[in-house]
């Protein structure tokens, strides 16, 4: 297929390109390389938080609000894959049926396929395709995350952390990883009891942390099911994007992301070289020796690398 079809907005071509990329097909790599110089214009926003906080509903409402502002919107929704079958429900598309047919919205659901960290392995590459398509804003919804699942911050420019009261408020706010990645904090389902107390707890934790530099993360209360607070959230994320550009955060992030991309490619190429038939046979022999205590794993690794 021709990468130019992606640039022209052919949705069938876009979906095909994404599938090739997810499947690690050589043609997918060629498409990514061709699209690279056409990326870098979209505002990529991560939406993360524990299961049950209302991420999908909020993403849906945010997309509708962005469309009202005339923006082209891309959505990458990541769902957990089954550890037994490898399949995923991909239910976010069902929740977003109200915008699924909008020609200026593209929704891509992805299974994690065993990856930890809240994202699928090719999430960033899929976002690149949407960027090249011409999306103004790309919303990346993670699976339900815990304190260690913070990969989203490496793939986005603005990270929104969603919390709700009643899910163990104190525990939520003390999860250091989550607190450190948030550029904006949202207390969703704000009509529930304890929302105001949760806002105060988050504010106290942010004041103790002091990890956000010149940007002070706002705490916004929303009721996604009623569209309450959504416009304020959109304004907050736009303000963060402009501030990050002005003070140089985006440029720094772009370089960091390039470093991660290069490291991943080098690592993948090295692993591919280790999986040749000859190397596999050697690996089996070495694994047997390590298991029998005839060789330590460090010596075995050196032998694999030197062969």
C-alpha positions as CSV (number, residue, x, y, z in Angstrom):
1,X,0.0,0.0,0.0
2,X,1.0,3.6,-0.6
3,X,1.7,5.8,2.5
4,X,0.3,8.7,0.5
5,X,-3.2,7.3,1.0
6,X,-2.7,7.9,4.7
7,X,-1.8,11.5,4.1
8,X,-4.9,11.8,1.9
9,X,-7.1,10.7,4.7
10,X,-8.2,7.3,3.3
11,X,-9.5,5.6,6.4
12,X,-9.2,2.1,5.0
13,X,-5.6,2.8,4.2
14,X,-5.0,4.2,7.7
15,X,-6.5,1.1,9.3
16,X,-4.5,-1.2,7.1
17,X,-1.3,0.7,7.9
18,X,-2.0,0.4,11.6
19,X,-2.5,-3.3,11.3
20,X,0.7,-3.8,9.4
21,X,2.6,-1.8,12.1
22,X,1.0,-3.8,15.0
23,X,1.9,-7.1,13.2
24,X,5.5,-5.9,12.7
25,X,5.1,-6.4,9.0
26,X,8.1,-5.1,6.9
27,X,5.6,-3.0,4.9
28,X,4.5,-1.4,8.2
29,X,8.1,-0.3,8.9
30,X,8.3,1.2,5.4
31,X,5.1,3.2,6.0
32,X,6.4,4.5,9.3
33,X,9.7,5.6,7.8
34,X,7.8,7.4,5.0
35,X,5.4,9.1,7.4
36,X,8.0,10.3,9.9
37,X,8.7,13.7,8.3
38,X,4.9,14.3,8.2
39,X,4.5,14.0,12.0
40,X,5.1,16.3,14.9
41,X,2.0,18.6,14.5
42,X,-0.6,16.9,16.7
43,X,-1.1,17.4,20.4
44,X,-0.8,13.9,22.0
45,X,-2.7,13.6,25.3
46,X,-2.6,10.6,27.6
47,X,-5.6,9.8,29.8
48,X,-4.7,7.4,32.6
49,X,-6.0,6.2,36.0
50,X,-7.3,3.2,37.9
51,X,-10.0,1.0,36.6
52,X,-13.5,2.4,37.1
53,X,-12.6,6.1,37.2
54,X,-14.5,6.8,33.9
55,X,-11.6,7.1,31.4
56,X,-13.6,6.0,28.4
57,X,-16.6,8.2,29.1
58,X,-14.3,11.2,29.7
59,X,-12.4,10.5,26.5
60,X,-15.7,10.3,24.6
61,X,-16.9,13.6,26.0
62,X,-13.5,15.3,25.4
63,X,-13.6,14.1,21.7
64,X,-17.1,15.6,21.3
65,X,-16.0,18.9,22.8
66,X,-12.9,19.0,20.5
67,X,-15.0,18.3,17.5
68,X,-17.3,21.3,18.4
69,X,-14.1,23.4,18.3
70,X,-13.5,22.2,14.8
71,X,-10.6,19.9,15.5
72,X,-9.8,16.6,13.9
73,X,-9.5,14.0,16.6
74,X,-7.6,10.7,16.9
75,X,-8.3,8.2,19.7
76,X,-6.1,5.3,20.7
77,X,-7.8,3.2,23.3
78,X,-5.8,0.4,24.9
79,X,-7.5,-2.6,26.5
80,X,-5.9,-5.5,28.4
81,X,-5.4,-8.7,26.5
82,X,-6.4,-12.0,27.9
83,X,-3.3,-13.8,29.3
84,X,-4.9,-17.1,28.2
85,X,-6.3,-16.4,24.7
86,X,-4.4,-13.3,23.8
87,X,-7.6,-11.6,22.8
88,X,-9.1,-8.3,24.0
89,X,-12.7,-7.1,24.3
90,X,-11.8,-3.7,22.8
91,X,-15.0,-2.3,24.3
92,X,-14.0,1.4,24.1
93,X,-15.3,1.6,20.5
94,X,-18.7,0.5,21.7
95,X,-18.7,3.2,24.3
96,X,-17.9,5.8,21.7
97,X,-20.5,4.9,19.1
98,X,-21.7,8.5,19.1
99,X,-18.6,9.7,17.3
100,X,-17.4,6.5,15.6
101,X,-19.0,7.5,12.2
102,X,-17.6,11.1,12.3
103,X,-15.3,11.5,9.3
104,X,-13.0,13.8,11.3
105,X,-12.6,11.2,14.1
106,X,-10.5,8.0,13.9
107,X,-10.7,5.5,16.8
108,X,-8.2,2.7,17.1
109,X,-8.6,0.1,19.8
110,X,-5.6,-2.0,20.8
111,X,-4.9,-4.9,23.0
112,X,-1.9,-4.8,25.3
113,X,-0.7,-8.2,24.0
114,X,1.1,-8.9,27.2
115,X,2.8,-5.5,27.6
116,X,2.9,-3.9,31.0
117,X,2.9,-0.2,31.6
118,X,-0.6,0.7,30.6
119,X,0.0,0.8,26.8
120,X,0.3,-1.6,23.9
121,X,3.8,-2.1,22.4
122,X,3.0,-0.1,19.2
123,X,0.8,2.7,20.8
124,X,3.2,5.5,19.9
125,X,3.6,4.3,16.4
126,X,-0.2,4.2,15.9
127,X,-0.3,7.7,17.3
128,X,2.3,8.7,14.6
129,X,-0.1,7.5,11.9
130,X,-2.9,9.6,13.3
131,X,-0.5,12.6,13.5
132,X,0.4,12.1,9.8
133,X,-3.3,11.8,9.0
134,X,-3.7,15.3,10.2
135,X,-5.2,14.9,13.7
136,X,-5.1,18.1,15.7
137,X,-5.4,16.2,19.0
138,X,-4.8,12.5,19.7
139,X,-6.3,11.1,22.9
140,X,-4.5,8.0,24.2
141,X,-6.5,6.1,26.8
142,X,-4.5,3.6,28.8
143,X,-5.6,0.4,30.6
144,X,-6.3,0.8,34.3
145,X,-3.0,1.7,35.8
146,X,-1.2,1.3,39.1
147,X,1.8,3.2,40.5
148,X,4.4,1.4,38.2
149,X,2.4,1.6,35.0
150,X,3.5,5.0,33.8
151,X,4.7,4.4,30.2
152,X,2.1,6.8,29.0
153,X,4.2,9.8,30.0
154,X,6.9,8.8,27.4
155,X,4.4,8.7,24.6
156,X,2.4,11.9,25.1
157,X,2.9,15.6,25.5
158,X,0.2,16.2,28.1
159,X,-0.7,13.5,30.7
160,X,-4.1,13.6,32.5
161,X,-4.5,11.5,35.6
162,X,-8.1,10.7,36.6
163,X,-9.1,9.9,40.2
164,X,-12.4,9.4,41.9
165,X,-13.4,9.4,45.5
166,X,-14.4,6.1,47.1
167,X,-11.7,3.9,45.6
168,X,-9.3,4.3,48.5
169,X,-8.5,8.0,48.2
170,X,-5.5,8.0,50.4
171,X,-4.0,5.0,48.6
172,X,-4.6,6.6,45.2
173,X,-2.9,9.9,46.0
174,X,0.2,8.3,47.6
175,X,1.0,6.3,44.4
176,X,4.2,8.2,43.7
177,X,4.6,7.2,40.0
178,X,1.1,8.3,39.1
179,X,1.4,11.6,41.1
180,X,4.7,12.4,39.3
181,X,3.5,11.9,35.7
182,X,0.3,14.0,35.9
183,X,0.3,17.4,34.1
184,X,-3.4,17.7,34.9
185,X,-5.4,15.9,37.6
186,X,-9.1,15.2,37.2
187,X,-11.4,14.3,40.0
188,X,-14.2,12.6,38.0
189,X,-17.7,11.6,39.3
190,X,-17.4,14.8,41.4
191,X,-21.1,14.4,42.4
192,X,-20.0,11.6,44.7
193,X,-19.3,12.2,48.4
194,X,-15.6,12.8,49.2
195,X,-14.7,14.6,46.0
196,X,-13.8,17.9,47.7
197,X,-11.6,16.0,50.2
198,X,-9.8,14.2,47.4
199,X,-9.1,17.5,45.7
200,X,-7.4,18.7,49.0
201,X,-5.4,15.5,49.3
202,X,-4.1,15.7,45.7
203,X,-3.2,19.4,46.3
204,X,-1.3,18.5,49.4
205,X,0.6,15.7,47.7
206,X,1.5,18.0,44.8
207,X,2.8,20.7,47.2
208,X,5.0,18.0,48.9
209,X,6.3,16.6,45.6
210,X,7.5,19.7,43.8
211,X,8.4,17.6,40.7
212,X,6.6,19.6,38.0
213,X,8.9,22.6,37.7
214,X,7.4,25.8,36.3
215,X,4.1,24.1,35.5
216,X,1.6,23.8,38.4
217,X,-0.8,21.0,37.6
218,X,-4.4,22.1,38.0
219,X,-7.0,19.8,39.7
220,X,-10.3,19.8,37.8
221,X,-13.6,18.3,38.9
222,X,-15.7,16.7,36.3
223,X,-18.9,14.7,35.9
224,X,-18.2,13.1,32.5
225,X,-21.7,11.6,32.2
226,X,-23.1,15.1,32.4
227,X,-20.4,16.9,30.4
228,X,-19.7,18.9,33.6
229,X,-16.1,20.3,33.7
230,X,-15.1,18.9,30.3
231,X,-14.6,22.3,28.6
232,X,-12.5,23.4,31.6
233,X,-10.4,20.3,31.2
234,X,-9.9,21.0,27.4
235,X,-8.9,24.5,28.2
236,X,-6.4,23.2,30.8
237,X,-4.8,20.8,28.5
238,X,-4.5,23.4,25.8
239,X,-2.8,25.8,28.3
240,X,-0.4,23.1,29.3
241,X,0.6,22.4,25.7
242,X,1.3,26.1,25.0
243,X,3.2,26.5,28.3
244,X,5.3,23.4,27.6
245,X,6.2,24.8,24.2
246,X,7.1,28.2,25.6
247,X,9.4,26.9,28.3
248,X,11.1,24.2,26.2
249,X,9.5,21.1,27.7
250,X,8.2,19.8,24.4
251,X,11.5,20.1,22.7
252,X,13.2,18.2,25.5
253,X,10.5,15.5,25.4
254,X,10.9,15.1,21.6
255,X,14.6,14.4,22.0
256,X,13.9,11.9,24.9
257,X,11.3,10.2,22.7
258,X,13.8,10.0,19.8
259,X,16.3,8.4,22.2
260,X,13.8,5.8,23.3
261,X,12.8,5.0,19.7
262,X,16.4,4.5,18.6
263,X,17.1,2.3,21.7
264,X,14.0,0.2,21.0
265,X,15.0,-0.3,17.3
266,X,18.5,-1.3,18.3
267,X,17.2,-3.7,20.9
268,X,14.7,-5.3,18.5
269,X,17.4,-5.7,15.8
270,X,19.7,-7.3,18.3
271,X,17.0,-9.7,19.5
272,X,16.1,-10.6,16.0
273,X,19.8,-11.5,15.4
274,X,19.6,-13.8,18.5
275,X,16.6,-15.7,17.2
276,X,18.2,-17.2,14.1
277,X,18.0,-21.0,14.0
278,X,21.7,-21.4,14.9
279,X,21.4,-19.0,17.8
280,X,18.3,-20.8,19.1
281,X,20.2,-24.1,19.1
282,X,23.1,-22.5,21.0
283,X,20.6,-20.8,23.5
284,X,19.1,-24.2,24.3
285,X,22.5,-25.7,25.0
286,X,23.6,-22.8,27.2
287,X,20.3,-22.8,29.1
288,X,20.8,-26.5,29.9
289,X,24.3,-25.7,31.2
290,X,23.0,-22.8,33.3
291,X,20.2,-24.8,34.7
292,X,22.7,-27.6,35.6
293,X,25.0,-25.1,37.3
294,X,27.8,-25.8,34.9
295,X,27.8,-22.2,33.7
296,X,26.6,-18.9,35.1
297,X,24.1,-16.8,33.0
298,X,26.6,-14.0,32.6
299,X,29.1,-16.3,30.8
300,X,26.3,-17.8,28.7
301,X,25.1,-14.3,27.7
302,X,28.7,-13.4,26.6
303,X,28.9,-16.5,24.5
304,X,25.6,-15.7,22.7
305,X,26.8,-12.1,22.0
306,X,30.2,-13.2,20.8
307,X,29.0,-16.0,18.5
